[in-house]
């Protein structure tokens, strides 16, 4: 999954692809490098970022989606939003799936939108604060609650993709612990998306800026695939595609022995 931020303030590529023409060019580049899904985001989720109004998010996201469709982009388009109305309008404009960083808990209508359109939806783990009594069991419990909300709205199991939420409501130590226990989320029985690309966990470990952590991101991608994660959400598609293919080859060989 290639990340396409159409925001002015995302932590590593803010403003680069805000124009529809630039978004199309970047999407084509990522697809040529191996992206199989394009994930469009119109609101930065970096720490300290200002909330974006519904109207502003729609004004950012919808032109990009329409431009990609008009340009003949063939891969599925995902929209990274927690607002149900953005999700609905994005699907009407030609998006194929939803990516909710609040796991259906921020906007209770989001689950209904996904159910009505029958589209895949990424349900990410998130909380207001990084406060836990028993970290991993509580992450699993929170995800189960989001799955319950999905089922109540009529979302089918075949639509659900889980995301552990690396970097969201988690300390540096939490993130490292979760990276070692991704297999427990995989064991819940749904495809798992891993979004670690250029995140603070990697930047902190390496003491490097966001645009210089491709090797660190590669390590997390490898860890995720080895534990069974199926979708990697990344900025550096060409390099991470190669990492994924090599890791997949080793894992498949191991499983066939």
N, C-alpha and C positions, 0 to 999 in steps of 0.2 A: 504494500500500500504506500504510494507516494504522497507526501504531504504537500499540499498546495494552499498556502495561507494567503488570503486576499485581504490582509489586515495591514494597517500602518505601523503596528507596534508589537508584532510577534517577536519572541526573544532572539531569534537567529536570522530571520529573513523578512522582517517587517517592511512593508512598502514595495518590495521588489515585484510582486505579481498582482498588485491591486487593479491594474488596467486589464480588461478582458483579453486584449491582444497578448499581453505579457503572460497571462494565465494560460492561454492556449499554447503559446510557445513552450512554456515550462512543462505543461502536461505532455506535450508531444515528446519533449526531451526525456522525461521520466519514463514514458511508455517505451521509447526506443531503448532505454537502458534496462528495461525489464519490469517496470511497474505493471501490475495486473489490476489495480484499483487506484483511483485518484480520490483523495480525501480533501475536500474543500472546506476551509474554515474561515468564518467571517468575524470571529471574536477571539482576541488573544486570551489565553488561560494562564499566562505567566503570573507568578506572584506579584501582587501590587498593580496589576492591570486594571483599568477602569471598565466597569460594565458598559455594554453597548446596547442601545435601544433596539427594539424590534425593528423599527423602520430602517435604522442604519445597517443592521445586520442583513436585512433583506436587500438593501441597496448594494451591499458588497457581494453577497453570495449569488443572487439570482442572475445578474449579468454574466458572471463567470460560468455558471452552469449552462446557460443558454448558448454562450459563445463556444463552449466545448462541444455541445451537441451539434450546433451548426457547423462546426469544423470537422464533424464526422468522427470524433473520438469514440472508439469502439469499446474500451474497457468500462466496467461499471464506475459510476460516479457516486461517491459517498459525501454526505454533508455532515460536518462536525458541528453540532448544535445541541443545546439542551432545551430550546424553545420549540414548543409543538407547532406554532404557526410558521416558524421558519422551516421546520421539517416538512410540513404540509405543502407549502409553496414551492420548496425545493423539489419535492417529488413530482409536483405538477409541472415544474419547469424541465424535468427530465432526469433528476437524480434517481439512483437505484436503491440506495440504502442510507440508514441513519447511524450516527455515531454520537451517543449521548454520554458526556463525561460525568453526568450526575446519576446515571443508572436508573432513569425513570422517576427519580425522587424530587427533582426540582420543579418540573412542570408535569402535573399528573395527566395532562392530555397527551403527552408524547406517546405513551403506550397505546392509546386509542388510535393515534395516527398510524403507527406501525402496523397495528392489527388491521385497520381499514384498508391499507394499501398492500398488506401481505409482504412487506419488504423485509430484508435482513436488518437487524438492529444490533449495534455494539452497545453492550451494557457495561459501563465502567464502574469500578469501585471508587468511591469518593466519600468524604465526610467534611464537616465544617472545620474540624480540628484534628490534629494528629494525636488524639488521646485514646489510649487503649488500655484495658486491663490484661488482655490476653490476645496479642496482636493477630496472629494468623487465624485462629478460630473465629475472631470477630470479623476479619475480612471475608472469610467464607460465609459467615452468618449474614453479613450485609449483602453479599451477592445473592444468597438464597432469597432474601427478602425482595430484592429487585426482580428475581426470576418469578417470585410469587405475584408481584405486581404485573409482570408481563402476562402471565397465565390468566390472571383475573380479567385483563383487558382483551383477551382472545388471541394473544401472540402465540404462535406455535413454536414448539421446541426447535423445529428446523430453521426458524428465523433468528434464533438467539446466538450471539457471539459474546463471549465474556472478555473483559479487559481488567487485569489486576490493578490498573491505575498507578503505575510507577510514577512517583513524583507528586502525587496528589494526596494531601492530608497524611503524609508519611514523612518521618524524619530520614536522615541519611542512613541511619542504622536500620530503620524499618525497610527501606528500599533494598538494602543489601540482603536482609533476611528473606524478603519476599522473592528476590531473584533466585535464592537457593531453594525455594519451596513452590515454584511455579507449577510443579507437577501436581500439587494438591488442588490447584484450580483446574488444571487439565482433567483431573480425575472426576470433576463434577459432571463431565459428559458432554460438554459443549465445545465448539471450536474456540480457541483462545487467541486473541490479538494482543501482541506485545508492543507497547509504544515507549521505547527508551531513548530514541534518537536525540542526541545532543543534550540530554537532560542534566539537571544539576548534580545528580548522583555521579555521573561520569565526569563532569567538569570538576567536581570536588575531589574525586579520587585522583585525577590526573593533574589538577591545578592548571587547567587550560581553558581558553575561551570557547564559546559554542561552535565556532567554525573550524576548530582544530582538534576534534575528538572522534574522528572517523574510526580510529583503531579501538577506542574504548567502546563506541557503539557496536562495533563488530563483535567484541567479546560478549556483550549482552545479547546480541542476536543469536550467537552460537549457543549460549546458555539456554535461551528460550527454546530453540529448535530441539536441542538435546532432550529437554524436558517435555516436549510435545506440543508447544505452541505452533499454530498454523499460519498466522498472519503477522507480518512484521511491518509496523508503521514507521517509515523512515524518510529522512531528507535526502541522504546520499544514496540514491537508488542503485547506480551502477556498481558501486563497491559492495553494498549490502546484498545485492542480488548474487554476486559471486560468492560471498560468504555463505549465503543461504543454500545455494546449489551444492557447494562443497560439503557443508555440514549435513545436508539432506542425504548426500551420497554416502557419507560415512555411516549415518544413522540407519539408513535402509540396509546397508551391507551388514551391519551389526545385527539387525533384527532378523535377517535372512539366514544367519549362521545356525 
